[in-house]
Amino acid sequence: MSEPYRHPIEVRYLEVDRQGVVFNMWYLGYFDDAIAGFFAHRGHPYAELMADGYDVMLVHTELDWTGGVGFGDDVQVEVAPVHLGRTSFTLAYTVLRAGEPVCRARTVYVLVSTEGNAKVEIPAHLRAVLTPAEEPAEEPLELR
């Protein structure tokens, strides 16, 4: 399971701004779709996570862009776990346009209980889903 998961994105016309590219806030929505796909790909659909009494809360995210995506572009979001803590985990996202990276992000999530949203320790079955292949070196995006 060490290969990154790639989630297809269909860019909707309404997501594109006057500059002809997807407005920045939509990327977080893409990441929400991609995390659900990632969990399913790793054998633990998000509905199961919720049924088990867990949810995730975003606590930090940062994004770096070198380009944009537009309506009709071939877009995928690559998802890979990069850090696993006791109650939190970090996912790396790479937005690819026609296979080329145009945005990289890292998002830290905390596992919470669906009853009251208190943070909880990540159980063994979810640790298996979220364990990174290895701690990757930070690769800067090349500005174009």
Backbone bond lengths (Angstrom), bond angles and torsions (degrees), N, CA, C in turn:
res aa  C-N    CA-C-N  psi(-1)  N-CA   C-N-CA  omega(-1)  CA-C   N-CA-C  phi
1 M - - - 1.453 - - 1.517 112.28 -
2 S 1.292 119.10 18.44 1.455 120.41 -174.76 1.527 112.99 -80.86
3 E 1.343 118.41 -16.70 1.458 119.43 -179.78 1.528 109.67 -71.66
4 P 1.329 116.49 143.92 1.467 118.96 178.58 1.529 110.61 -66.52
5 Y 1.290 115.57 147.91 1.458 122.30 175.34 1.529 108.00 -86.75
6 R 1.320 117.81 138.00 1.469 122.20 176.18 1.518 109.81 -114.67
7 H 1.317 114.74 123.72 1.460 122.30 -177.15 1.530 109.46 -108.66
8 P 1.330 118.34 122.67 1.466 120.09 179.75 1.533 111.27 -73.29
9 I 1.313 115.29 142.77 1.470 121.97 177.75 1.525 108.26 -123.64
10 E 1.307 115.85 131.24 1.460 120.24 172.68 1.522 107.29 -101.99
11 V 1.316 116.23 108.50 1.459 121.00 -178.51 1.528 108.44 -70.65
12 R 1.318 114.51 121.79 1.466 120.07 179.47 1.531 109.68 -88.22
13 Y 1.308 115.93 149.76 1.457 122.27 -179.37 1.530 111.25 -55.05
14 L 1.331 116.65 -39.30 1.470 120.32 -176.52 1.518 113.08 -67.97
15 E 1.335 118.87 -15.90 1.463 122.14 -178.82 1.530 112.77 -84.06
16 V 1.320 116.40 -11.57 1.461 121.72 -175.26 1.530 109.71 -91.67
17 D 1.330 115.45 131.32 1.460 120.38 -177.60 1.530 111.59 -91.22
18 R 1.290 115.71 -173.67 1.464 122.23 -177.19 1.530 112.44 -63.57
19 Q 1.325 116.85 -23.85 1.463 121.41 178.55 1.527 112.14 -79.99
20 G 1.344 116.65 -4.49 1.462 120.82 177.68 1.515 114.83 86.73
21 V 1.336 116.47 11.03 1.470 120.56 178.86 1.526 109.28 -125.96
22 V 1.323 115.42 162.62 1.459 120.93 178.19 1.528 108.85 -62.64
23 F 1.333 115.80 128.88 1.457 121.88 177.61 1.523 108.77 -63.64
24 N 1.328 117.61 140.90 1.465 123.18 -169.58 1.517 115.48 -54.08
25 M 1.317 119.62 -36.19 1.469 120.83 -175.99 1.519 112.93 -63.82
26 W 1.327 117.39 -25.45 1.466 120.19 -178.30 1.525 111.95 -67.08
27 Y 1.323 117.43 -23.93 1.459 119.55 -179.34 1.534 111.33 -60.59
28 L 1.323 117.36 -37.56 1.465 119.53 177.75 1.524 110.98 -65.03
29 G 1.325 116.82 -34.61 1.465 120.36 174.15 1.518 111.58 -65.97
30 Y 1.337 116.48 -39.54 1.461 120.23 176.35 1.528 110.37 -61.05
31 F 1.339 116.16 -40.10 1.460 119.98 -179.65 1.535 110.75 -66.93
32 D 1.340 117.25 -35.99 1.465 120.13 175.64 1.529 110.96 -61.66
33 D 1.325 116.57 -43.91 1.469 119.72 176.58 1.525 110.18 -62.64
34 A 1.318 116.00 -42.81 1.463 120.86 -175.63 1.529 112.08 -67.61
35 I 1.342 118.49 -36.16 1.469 119.19 -179.88 1.529 110.00 -66.37
36 A 1.323 116.99 -37.14 1.468 119.68 177.51 1.527 110.02 -64.42
37 G 1.329 116.56 -43.11 1.459 120.53 176.77 1.515 112.20 -63.78
38 F 1.326 116.11 -38.53 1.463 121.95 178.57 1.533 111.26 -60.71
39 F 1.343 116.03 -48.46 1.463 119.49 179.18 1.532 110.94 -60.75
40 A 1.320 117.49 -43.18 1.468 120.91 178.71 1.523 110.64 -63.16
41 H 1.338 116.56 -43.30 1.466 121.53 178.78 1.525 111.48 -59.96
42 R 1.330 116.38 -35.32 1.463 121.51 -179.73 1.529 111.97 -85.17
43 G 1.344 117.33 7.66 1.454 120.68 174.39 1.511 115.93 89.15
44 H 1.340 117.11 13.81 1.463 120.07 -179.35 1.536 108.47 -139.14
45 P 1.348 117.11 79.97 1.473 119.73 -178.65 1.530 112.36 -54.03
46 Y 1.321 115.26 150.42 1.460 120.63 -175.96 1.524 111.86 -58.64
47 A 1.331 117.43 -34.72 1.468 120.41 178.20 1.532 110.40 -61.01
48 E 1.333 116.97 -35.82 1.471 121.34 176.26 1.528 110.99 -66.69
49 L 1.323 115.32 -41.19 1.465 120.51 177.80 1.531 109.43 -56.04
50 M 1.331 115.15 -48.36 1.459 120.54 179.92 1.533 111.28 -65.67
51 A 1.329 117.01 -41.17 1.466 120.99 178.95 1.526 111.12 -62.71
52 D 1.324 116.53 -30.79 1.466 121.67 177.43 1.531 112.33 -76.68
53 G 1.349 116.67 -5.23 1.460 120.68 178.13 1.515 114.43 94.34
54 Y 1.346 117.06 17.71 1.465 121.32 -178.11 1.517 111.75 -120.65
55 D 1.318 114.23 153.96 1.463 122.28 170.48 1.521 106.13 -147.61
56 V 1.320 116.56 172.38 1.462 119.50 176.55 1.517 109.04 -120.65
57 M 1.327 115.39 147.82 1.455 122.82 177.06 1.511 108.64 -122.54
58 L 1.294 116.64 129.00 1.459 121.91 175.56 1.527 107.83 -71.82
59 V 1.344 116.48 129.14 1.464 119.62 177.87 1.523 112.33 -117.96
60 H 1.331 117.36 -19.27 1.465 120.24 178.16 1.523 108.46 -160.78
61 T 1.319 114.74 140.06 1.462 119.06 173.30 1.516 108.95 -149.40
62 E 1.316 115.40 148.18 1.465 120.58 173.29 1.517 107.96 -142.01
63 L 1.325 114.82 142.82 1.461 121.47 -176.39 1.516 109.74 -130.26
64 D 1.321 115.63 143.94 1.464 122.74 175.05 1.523 107.69 -129.20
65 W 1.327 115.96 128.16 1.460 121.61 -179.76 1.520 111.47 -110.98
66 T 1.325 115.80 146.10 1.466 121.52 168.98 1.516 110.56 -123.23
67 G 1.295 116.16 -7.02 1.456 121.11 179.67 1.508 108.39 -166.84
68 G 1.306 115.03 -179.39 1.453 119.68 -179.89 1.511 110.76 -125.02
69 V 1.299 114.39 170.47 1.454 120.13 173.58 1.520 107.81 -119.70
70 G 1.311 115.28 150.03 1.454 120.70 -177.78 1.511 112.29 -125.74
71 F 1.306 114.79 176.12 1.455 122.62 179.07 1.526 109.18 -59.55
72 G 1.334 115.62 128.96 1.460 120.64 179.20 1.516 115.36 88.81
73 D 1.340 118.26 -6.97 1.466 120.51 179.01 1.528 110.81 -70.27
74 D 1.324 115.24 151.85 1.464 122.73 173.68 1.524 106.89 -82.03
75 V 1.333 117.21 107.40 1.466 121.75 -172.97 1.525 110.35 -125.23
76 Q 1.332 114.31 136.94 1.461 122.05 172.74 1.518 107.99 -135.46
77 V 1.324 114.92 150.98 1.462 120.97 172.98 1.518 107.14 -113.41
78 E 1.327 115.63 118.20 1.453 121.41 176.59 1.523 108.03 -87.90
79 V 1.330 116.28 133.48 1.465 122.05 -177.10 1.523 108.70 -123.38
80 A 1.325 116.25 130.35 1.466 120.45 177.00 1.521 109.26 -144.53
81 P 1.333 117.63 133.52 1.464 119.36 174.39 1.528 109.47 -71.40
82 V 1.335 115.83 137.42 1.466 119.24 -178.61 1.523 113.62 -123.38
83 H 1.323 117.40 -15.81 1.467 119.79 178.28 1.522 108.84 -155.21
84 L 1.322 115.22 141.62 1.462 121.26 178.94 1.517 108.54 -132.42
85 G 1.325 115.36 119.47 1.456 120.98 177.67 1.518 110.58 -106.75
86 R 1.320 116.02 -161.33 1.463 120.60 -179.02 1.528 111.52 -76.40
87 T 1.355 116.68 -43.35 1.463 121.20 -179.72 1.528 112.08 -122.47
88 S 1.321 116.71 -5.37 1.461 120.03 -176.59 1.526 111.41 -129.97
89 F 1.323 114.09 163.98 1.464 120.78 176.57 1.520 108.59 -149.65
90 T 1.320 114.90 156.85 1.466 120.90 179.97 1.514 108.71 -120.77
91 L 1.336 114.80 133.32 1.457 121.56 174.26 1.521 108.85 -113.09
92 A 1.331 115.24 140.65 1.463 121.07 172.92 1.515 107.17 -99.72
93 Y 1.317 115.23 134.77 1.457 122.07 177.01 1.523 108.12 -117.76
94 T 1.320 116.34 136.19 1.456 121.47 172.12 1.522 107.26 -127.22
95 V 1.324 115.96 119.02 1.460 120.27 177.37 1.520 106.99 -87.97
96 L 1.322 114.95 124.85 1.461 121.77 -177.81 1.523 110.03 -112.55
97 R 1.319 115.54 130.30 1.466 121.68 172.58 1.520 106.49 -110.98
98 A 1.322 116.09 115.68 1.470 121.53 -176.64 1.534 110.46 52.04
99 G 1.348 115.40 39.48 1.462 120.87 176.49 1.518 115.76 84.49
100 E 1.333 118.19 -5.69 1.467 122.03 -178.90 1.527 110.70 -105.18
101 P 1.342 118.09 134.77 1.466 119.75 -179.46 1.523 112.31 -68.80
102 V 1.338 114.95 132.85 1.467 120.45 176.01 1.532 111.56 -123.26
103 C 1.325 116.17 -11.84 1.464 120.15 178.73 1.524 107.57 -154.92
104 R 1.324 115.30 137.86 1.465 121.04 172.97 1.523 107.88 -125.66
105 A 1.323 114.81 143.37 1.466 119.66 -179.47 1.519 109.48 -145.27
106 R 1.308 114.52 155.38 1.466 122.06 170.64 1.516 106.45 -130.21
107 T 1.318 114.40 132.72 1.451 119.54 -178.64 1.523 109.04 -129.22
108 V 1.325 115.17 131.41 1.454 121.93 177.01 1.535 107.45 -100.57
109 Y 1.318 114.45 129.07 1.461 121.78 178.13 1.524 108.91 -118.77
110 V 1.320 116.05 151.34 1.460 122.58 171.98 1.521 106.89 -114.85
111 L 1.324 116.27 135.44 1.457 121.23 175.43 1.524 107.92 -78.31
112 V 1.324 116.09 129.90 1.463 121.17 -178.68 1.520 109.88 -127.72
113 S 1.305 114.23 160.41 1.457 121.69 174.56 1.524 108.54 -78.96
114 T 1.317 116.72 142.63 1.471 119.23 176.70 1.530 110.80 -72.01
115 E 1.308 116.65 -12.36 1.465 120.59 177.26 1.519 108.80 -105.55
116 G 1.314 116.52 93.96 1.453 121.49 176.15 1.514 115.73 98.04
117 N 1.321 118.87 -8.88 1.468 123.06 177.36 1.526 115.00 63.18
118 A 1.332 118.26 23.61 1.467 120.21 175.64 1.527 108.79 -75.92
119 K 1.343 116.30 140.76 1.459 117.90 178.44 1.519 109.94 -67.50
120 V 1.343 113.81 146.59 1.459 120.47 -177.32 1.516 109.41 -134.55
121 E 1.309 115.71 158.22 1.459 121.13 177.53 1.528 109.41 -69.52
122 I 1.321 115.59 141.59 1.460 120.80 -179.45 1.531 108.35 -73.59
123 P 1.356 117.41 119.48 1.466 119.88 -178.86 1.530 111.62 -72.99
124 A 1.328 115.39 163.26 1.473 122.03 -174.82 1.519 113.18 -54.97
125 H 1.335 117.98 -42.61 1.469 118.75 -176.94 1.534 111.72 -66.56
126 L 1.328 118.10 -29.99 1.469 120.44 175.68 1.525 111.34 -82.16
127 R 1.325 116.92 -29.92 1.473 119.59 176.07 1.526 109.56 -59.96
128 A 1.332 116.54 -38.36 1.471 120.44 178.97 1.537 110.39 -63.25
129 V 1.318 117.60 -35.86 1.463 122.63 179.14 1.531 110.67 -70.65
130 L 1.332 116.54 -35.65 1.466 121.95 -169.39 1.525 115.02 -101.98
131 T 1.315 117.98 -0.36 1.461 120.17 -178.03 1.526 110.32 -69.80
132 P 1.333 117.29 123.89 1.470 120.23 178.09 1.524 111.53 -70.30
133 A 1.316 115.45 152.05 1.466 120.60 175.65 1.521 108.66 -62.24
134 E 1.306 116.07 -45.93 1.460 124.01 174.91 1.507 107.11 -167.50
135 E 1.296 117.66 161.20 1.460 121.97 179.79 1.532 108.18 -74.56
136 P 1.358 118.17 105.74 1.459 119.39 -176.69 1.526 112.21 -74.52
137 A 1.314 114.91 150.94 1.465 119.99 174.20 1.520 108.00 -73.57
138 E 1.309 115.94 146.05 1.466 120.40 178.24 1.517 109.00 -70.04
139 E 1.326 116.66 121.65 1.461 121.59 177.51 1.510 109.30 -103.63
140 P 1.334 118.26 116.53 1.457 118.50 179.12 1.521 110.20 -70.58
141 L 1.336 114.47 146.36 1.468 119.19 175.18 1.516 108.39 -76.50
142 E 1.285 115.08 144.44 1.463 120.25 178.01 1.521 108.36 -89.85
143 L 1.333 115.95 123.40 1.470 119.84 -179.90 1.521 109.56 -73.03
144 R 1.308 115.51 139.07 1.476 121.25 -179.24 1.490 111.50 -117.55
